[in-house]
Amino acid sequence: MNIQDVLRFVEQAERYLQNNDPQRKTKLAYALARMEKQLRPKIDGYLGDLEDKRVEFCEVDKDGAIRRDANNNFVFTKAGLNNLNAANRELLQKEIEIDPYYATALPEDLSEAWRVAFEGFVIREGIAAAA
C-alpha cells in the first residue's frame, strides 16, 4: 500500500459517504470513517514531506530568502519544478503500513466499483470480486 492508494481511498470514501450514506448509519460508513481517521496522520506526514520538498526546490534570492509570487506561492525554476515533481512521484509511491478495519456488513446495493475502491481498506481482498 502506498500514499497514492491512501489518497485515492480517502477521496472515494468521502464521495461515497456524501452521496450514499450522509447520515453514516451503516457498518460500512463506520468502517470508512474509522479508516479515514487512521489514515489522516499518514496523509499529514506526506503533506509535510511534500512541503519540505517545495522549500528544498523553490527559488531563493541572493540573501537566501524564499521567493514567492503575488499570491504567496513558491517560485520555481523549470529545473526546480521538475525536481519537485520527481520528488512528489517518489513520495506518492512510498510504501506504508495500514491496519485495515473491515466492515462486518456491506449494503446490499453496494456497487462493484465501490467494492473495488474500498478493497484492502474496509473490504477484505477477494470479497469485492466475489460479490
N, C-alpha and C positions, 0 to 999 in steps of 0.2 A: 504494500500500500504506500502511495506517495502523497505529497501535499496536493498535487493536482487532482488526484482521486478524491481527497477530502473536500477540497473546494467545490468540486462538481457535486458531491453528495450533499453538502450543506445547501447549495443553491437549489438542488432538486427537492430536498426536504422542505425548505421554506416555501417553494412553489406549491408542493403537494398540500401542505398544511393550509396555506392561504386559500387555495381553490377547492379543496376536497374535505377538509376537516377543520374549519376555522374555530370550532368550539373545543377541539382537541379532546374528544371523548372516547377515542378508540385506543386499543392497546398499541396499535401501530403509531399513533400520534405520540403516545407516551414514550415509546422507544425512540422515535425520531428526535424528540425534544431532549431526551437523556443523552443520545449520541452527540447531538449538536453541542450540548453543554460540555461534554468530554473533549470534543474536538476544538473548542474555542481557544484554549491555550496553545494548541499546536498551530492554529491559524495565526494567532497573535505572534508567535515565535517566528513564523515565516514572514509576516509583515515587518517585524522588527529587523530581521536579516535583510530583507529587501531594502528597507530604508537605509541600513548601513551601506549597502552596495550603491545606492543612489549617491550618498555622501562620498563614497570612495571614488566614483567615476564622474562626478559633476565637475564643472569648471570652477576654478578659483582665480581670484585676482592676484596681482603681483605681491600683495601682502598675505596671501594665503586664505583670504576670506571667501566663503562660498558665494558664487554669483547666482542671483535669482532674477527672474523676469518680472514684468509689471504685475503679474498675478501671484507672485511669491513662489513660483515653481523653480526648481533647479534648472540651470542652463547646462546643456551638454554639447560637446563637440560630436561630430559624426563617430569618431573612434570611441569616445566615452559612452555614447548611446549604444553602440554595438557591443561594447564590453558589458554594459548594464543588462542588455537583452540576453546575452550569453549567460551571465550570472543568474538571471531570473529563470531561464530554462533549466539551469543546473539545480537551483533551489526547488523548483517545482517537481523535479524528479527524485528529490531526496527521500529515501525510504524512511518511514516512521512506523512505530508500533501503535496499534489501536487495540482496544478491548471491546469487541462487538457486543452490543446489547440486543439480543434477538427478541423481536415481538413474539409473544406467546399465541397471538391470534391475528389473522390478517382479514381485512374486509373482503367479503366475497367478490365484490366488484372491482378489486384492485387489478389494474391492467398489467399486462406483461411488461410494458415499458417501465412502469413504476417498480415492478418486482426486480427487473434488471438493474435499475438505478440504485436500489437500496440493498442489493445483494452484497453480502460481506460486511455490512454495517448493522442492519436490523433484520435482515432476512438471511437465513443460512444459505450458503452457496449450494447450488443444485436444486433448491426448492423453487427458485424463480423459473427455471426451465421446466420443472416437473409440473408446475401448476397450470 
